[in-house]
Amino acid sequence: MALKPEDDSTAAGRGLSYRDAGVNIDAQDAALDRIKQMVHSTRTPGVLSELGSFGGLFAPNLADMAAPVLVSSCDGIGTKLRVAFMTGVHDTVGRDLVNHCVNDILVQGARPLFFMDYLATGRLEPAVTAAVVEGIARGCREVGCALLGGELAEMPGFYADGEYDVAGFVVGIADREAILDGSKVQVGDTLVGLPSAGLHTNGFSLARKILFDVAGLGVDERPPGLDASVGELLLAEHRCYLDALAAPLADGLIHALAHITGGGLTDNIPRILPAGSVARVERQSWNVPALFRYLAEIGQVREDEMFRTFNMGIGMVIVCAPGDAETLMLRLGEAGESPLRIGEIVAGEGGVRYA
C-alpha cells in the first residue's frame, strides 16, 4: 500500500513536516513492527542486542578455533530487482541476497555469523518491505545466521515509486589454518561443478534485453521450449552451497572454491589459481540448461560472451586432489547435490581454457 502525505492546504496551515517532504515515519514504524518478529526468528546464541539498538551486538563462540579470522563480504543482486518490480514478487530477492553473500565467504572457508541489510526506497510500502525482509530472514534461518540489524531508508525523489534497492553485509568466521586462498591448488587437481538454479543474481541486464526487447516477451509469457514463464525463470532463487560443502571443508577434501557470479566461469575460476596454472574446463561435461541456450540463440550471443556473463548452469566450482574426487562427489551426492567433473588444473599462464 502506498502511504500519501496530507494535502497541501493542511500542510500550509500547520507548517511543513518530514511527511510533507515525502518521508513517512509512521510508515517506517509500521514496517518495523512487521519486521521485528522476522528478525527475532533468526536469533542465534551469539546475539546480545535487540532490533532498535544503534548497533548490533554479537559474541562469537571461539572455543573450537585456534586462530579465528573474521571474513566479511558485501553485495547486492543488481537488476534482478527489476523483475521483482515487474512481477510484484518480492519475497525471494532477500533470500537471493543472503545466499549470494554467504557463498562469497564460504569460498574462503568461512561460516556465517551474522547478516545486516540496507533497503532504500522512494516511497515506503510496508507490505513490500516486509516481503523483502521475510526473504532475508528466511535465508538467514536456513544457514544458521543471525539477522543482526539493518537500515530502512525512505528517499523521496531518489527512486521511482514502486522501486527499491537492497544490499547485504555478512560477517563470518574461519580458523586461520582452514582458510581457502588458492595456495593448496596444484597442477593435476580435479574441477567439480555444482549446478546452479538459473541465472542466480548475475547477467540480468543482458538477459532482460534479450527476453523483453529482442524476443518481445512479457513477464508472464513462457518462452518456446522452456517450462516456466519469463518471470519464474528469472526469479529462480540463488542457491546456497553451505550445507553441502560444510562437511567436506571440515574434512580437508577441498583445495579451493569459486563462486560463479559476475564474470562467469571465465573470470571467477582464475581468482583461485596459483601462478603457472590454467583451469581446463571441458565444455561437454555438463548439459547447459535450456534457458542459457535460448538466450544465446535469440540474442545471437557468442559462446565466449555467454561464459563470461552467465554461470551457464554451474553455480560453484570445487578444486580437489584427483585422489579425493570420487569420495568428494559421493559425499556431495549424499548431501543432495548432483556434482559433475568438469575439468582439471593444468600447467599454463593463467585463465580458463575451454576444451
C-alpha positions in Angstrom: 0.0 0.0 0.0 1.2 3.5 -0.8 1.1 6.0 2.0 0.2 9.5 0.9 1.2 12.8 2.6 -1.6 15.1 3.8 -3.0 17.6 1.3 -1.1 20.9 0.8 -3.7 23.1 2.5 -3.4 21.2 5.7 0.4 21.4 5.5 0.3 25.1 4.8 -1.9 25.7 7.9 0.4 23.9 10.3 3.9 24.3 8.8 5.8 21.7 6.9 6.7 18.3 8.3 9.0 15.5 7.3 6.0 13.7 5.9 5.2 16.7 3.6 8.7 16.2 2.1 7.8 12.6 1.3 9.2 10.7 4.3 6.6 8.9 6.4 8.0 8.0 9.8 4.7 6.3 10.7 5.0 4.0 7.7 8.6 3.2 8.8 7.3 2.3 12.2 4.6 0.1 10.7 7.2 -1.7 8.6 9.5 -2.2 11.6 6.6 -3.7 13.6 6.2 -6.3 10.9 10.0 -6.9 10.7 10.7 -7.4 14.4 9.3 -10.9 14.6 11.2 -11.9 11.4 14.5 -10.7 12.9 13.8 -12.5 16.2 13.3 -15.7 14.3 16.9 -15.7 13.1 18.4 -15.2 16.6 21.4 -17.3 17.4 23.2 -17.8 20.7 25.8 -15.1 19.9 23.2 -12.3 19.6 23.3 -9.9 22.5 21.1 -7.0 21.2 17.6 -6.4 20.1 16.3 -4.7 16.9 16.2 -1.0 17.5 19.6 -0.6 19.1 22.1 1.8 17.5 24.3 -1.1 16.7 24.1 -4.9 16.7 26.0 -6.9 19.3 27.3 -10.3 18.7 29.6 -12.5 20.8 31.1 -15.4 18.7 32.0 -18.7 20.2 35.7 -19.2 19.5 36.3 -22.3 21.6 36.8 -24.6 18.7 39.2 -22.3 16.8 43.0 -22.0 17.3 43.3 -18.7 15.4 39.9 -17.3 14.4 39.7 -14.9 11.5 36.7 -12.8 10.6 35.6 -12.9 7.0 33.2 -10.3 5.6 31.5 -9.5 2.3 29.0 -7.0 0.9 26.9 -7.4 -2.2 23.6 -6.7 -3.9 21.5 -8.5 -6.5 21.6 -6.0 -9.3 18.9 -5.6 -11.9 17.2 -8.9 -10.9 15.2 -6.4 -8.8 13.7 -5.1 -11.9 12.0 -8.4 -12.4 10.6 -8.3 -8.9 9.1 -4.9 -9.7 7.5 -6.2 -12.9 6.1 -9.3 -11.3 5.2 -8.0 -7.9 7.0 -10.9 -6.3 9.3 -9.6 -3.5 9.7 -12.5 -1.1 12.5 -14.2 -3.0 15.1 -11.5 -3.6 16.0 -11.2 0.0 17.0 -14.9 0.1 19.0 -14.4 -3.0 20.9 -11.7 -1.3 21.7 -13.8 1.8 22.7 -16.8 -0.3 25.0 -14.8 -2.6 26.8 -13.2 0.3 27.1 -16.5 2.3 28.6 -18.2 -0.8 31.1 -15.4 -1.2 32.6 -16.1 2.3 32.1 -19.8 2.0 34.7 -19.9 -0.8 37.2 -18.7 1.7 36.3 -21.5 4.1 34.1 -19.3 6.4 30.8 -20.0 8.0 28.4 -17.0 8.6 27.8 -15.5 12.0 25.5 -12.5 11.3 24.0 -10.6 8.4 22.9 -7.0 8.0 20.8 -5.4 5.3 20.3 -2.0 3.7 16.9 -1.3 2.0 16.3 2.0 0.3 13.2 3.2 -1.5 11.5 6.4 -2.7 8.1 5.8 -1.0 7.9 3.2 1.7 5.4 0.4 1.2 5.3 -1.6 4.4 3.9 -4.8 2.7 6.7 -4.8 0.1 9.4 -4.0 2.7 8.1 -6.9 4.9 8.2 -9.3 2.0 11.8 -8.4 1.1 12.9 -8.7 4.8 11.0 -12.0 5.2 13.1 -13.4 2.3 16.2 -12.2 4.1 15.2 -13.7 7.4 14.3 -17.0 5.7 17.7 -17.1 4.1 19.4 -16.4 7.4 17.4 -19.1 9.2 18.4 -21.6 6.6 22.1 -21.0 7.0 22.0 -20.5 10.8 23.0 -16.9 10.5 21.6 -14.1 12.7 19.9 -11.1 11.0 21.5 -8.7 13.4 20.1 -5.4 12.1 20.0 -3.1 9.1 18.8 0.2 7.7 15.5 1.1 6.1 15.8 4.4 4.2 13.0 6.3 2.6 14.4 8.7 0.0 11.7 10.6 -1.9 12.7 11.8 -5.4 15.7 9.4 -5.5 13.8 6.2 -6.5 10.7 5.9 -8.7 7.5 4.8 -6.9 7.4 1.1 -6.5 11.2 0.7 -6.8 13.8 0.0 -4.1 17.4 -1.3 -3.8 18.7 -3.7 -1.3 22.2 -4.7 -0.2 23.6 -7.2 2.2 26.6 -7.4 4.5 27.7 -10.7 6.0 30.3 -11.4 8.7 31.6 -15.0 9.1 34.5 -16.8 10.8 37.1 -19.3 9.8 40.1 -20.8 11.6 43.3 -19.4 10.0 44.6 -22.8 9.1 41.4 -23.7 7.3 41.2 -20.5 5.1 41.0 -21.2 1.4 43.2 -18.8 -0.6 44.2 -20.9 -3.6 47.6 -21.8 -2.2 46.6 -25.5 -2.0 45.7 -25.8 -5.7 48.1 -27.9 -7.8 48.5 -28.9 -11.4 46.6 -32.2 -11.7 43.8 -31.2 -9.4 40.2 -32.0 -10.4 37.4 -29.5 -11.1 34.0 -30.4 -9.8 30.9 -28.3 -10.6 27.7 -27.9 -8.6 24.6 -27.0 -10.6 23.0 -23.5 -10.4 19.3 -22.9 -10.3 19.3 -20.5 -13.2 20.9 -17.1 -13.6 21.3 -16.7 -9.8 22.0 -12.9 -9.5 24.2 -12.1 -12.5 23.7 -11.3 -16.1 20.2 -9.9 -15.8 20.8 -6.7 -17.8 21.7 -8.9 -20.9 19.0 -11.5 -20.1 16.3 -8.8 -19.8 17.4 -7.2 -23.0 17.1 -10.5 -24.9 13.9 -11.7 -23.4 12.0 -8.4 -23.3 13.5 -6.3 -26.1 14.6 -8.9 -28.7 12.2 -11.7 -28.1 9.4 -9.3 -27.2 8.1 -11.5 -24.3 6.0 -10.4 -21.4 6.9 -11.3 -17.9 4.1 -13.8 -17.7 4.8 -15.5 -21.1 6.6 -18.8 -21.5 9.5 -18.8 -23.9 9.2 -21.6 -26.6 10.8 -24.8 -25.4 11.0 -23.7 -21.7 8.9 -25.0 -18.9 8.2 -21.7 -16.9 7.3 -18.1 -17.5 9.9 -15.4 -18.0 9.2 -14.1 -14.5 9.6 -17.5 -12.9 12.8 -18.3 -14.8 14.4 -15.0 -13.9 13.3 -15.1 -10.3 14.7 -18.6 -9.7 16.5 -18.3 -6.4 20.2 -18.1 -6.0 21.4 -21.4 -4.4 23.4 -21.5 -1.3 26.1 -24.3 -1.1 26.9 -24.0 2.6 25.1 -27.2 3.8 26.6 -29.4 1.1 30.1 -28.1 1.5 30.5 -27.7 5.2 31.5 -31.3 6.0 33.9 -31.7 3.0 35.5 -28.5 4.0 35.9 -29.6 7.6 37.4 -32.9 6.4 40.0 -31.2 4.2 38.7 -32.5 0.9 38.6 -29.2 -0.8 41.6 -27.2 -2.1 39.7 -24.2 -3.3 36.2 -22.9 -4.3 35.0 -20.4 -6.9 31.5 -18.9 -6.6 30.4 -18.3 -10.2 28.9 -14.9 -10.2 29.6 -11.8 -12.4 32.2 -12.7 -14.9 31.0 -16.3 -15.2 33.4 -19.3 -15.3 35.9 -17.3 -17.4 36.6 -14.6 -14.8 35.9 -16.4 -11.5 37.9 -19.6 -11.6 41.2 -17.7 -12.3 40.7 -15.9 -8.9 41.8 -19.1 -7.1 44.6 -20.2 -9.4 48.2 -20.1 -8.4 50.9 -18.9 -10.9 51.8 -21.3 -13.6 48.4 -23.0 -13.8 45.3 -23.0 -16.0 41.8 -24.3 -15.4 40.9 -26.7 -18.3 37.1 -26.8 -18.4 35.5 -29.5 -20.5 32.6 -27.8 -22.2 30.8 -31.0 -22.9 31.0 -32.4 -19.4 27.6 -31.0 -18.5 24.3 -30.1 -20.2 23.9 -26.3 -20.4 20.4 -25.6 -19.2 17.7 -24.7 -21.8 17.4 -21.0 -20.5 21.0 -20.3 -21.4 20.8 -22.0 -24.8 17.7 -19.9 -25.5 19.4 -16.7 -24.5 22.4 -17.5 -26.7 20.2 -18.3 -29.7 17.7 -15.5 -29.6 20.3 -12.9 -28.6 22.9 -14.3 -31.1 25.4 -14.1 -28.2 28.8 -15.6 -28.8 29.8 -18.6 -26.7 32.8 -16.7 -25.1 30.4 -13.9 -24.1 27.9 -16.4 -22.6 30.6 -18.0 -20.5 31.8 -14.6 -19.3 28.4 -13.2 -18.5 26.4 -16.2 -17.1 27.1 -19.2 -14.9 25.9 -21.5 -17.7 24.4 -23.9 -15.2 27.4 -24.2 -12.8 27.0 -22.2 -9.6 30.0 -23.3 -7.6 33.4 -24.8 -8.8 35.3 -27.0 -6.4 39.0 -27.8 -6.8 40.2 -31.0 -5.1 43.0 -33.5 -5.3 42.4 -36.1 -8.0 42.5 -38.9 -5.5 39.8 -37.3 -3.4 37.4 -36.6 -6.3 35.4 -39.8 -6.1 35.0 -39.5 -2.3 34.0 -35.8 -2.6 31.4 -36.5 -5.2 29.9 -39.3 -3.2 29.7 -37.1 -0.2 28.1 -34.3 -2.2 25.6 -36.8 -3.7 24.6 -37.9 -0.2 24.0 -34.2 0.7 21.5 -33.9 -2.2 23.8 -32.4 -4.8 24.4 -33.5 -8.4 28.2 -32.9 -8.7 29.9 -33.0 -12.1 33.5 -33.5 -13.1 34.1 -30.5 -15.4 37.8 -30.4 -15.9 41.2 -30.2 -14.2 44.1 -27.8 -13.4 46.9 -27.9 -15.9 50.2 -26.1 -16.4 49.9 -22.7 -18.2 49.8 -19.0 -17.9 46.6 -18.5 -16.1 42.9 -18.2 -17.0 40.4 -20.7 -18.3 40.9 -23.0 -21.3 37.7 -24.4 -22.7 38.0 -27.8 -24.3 
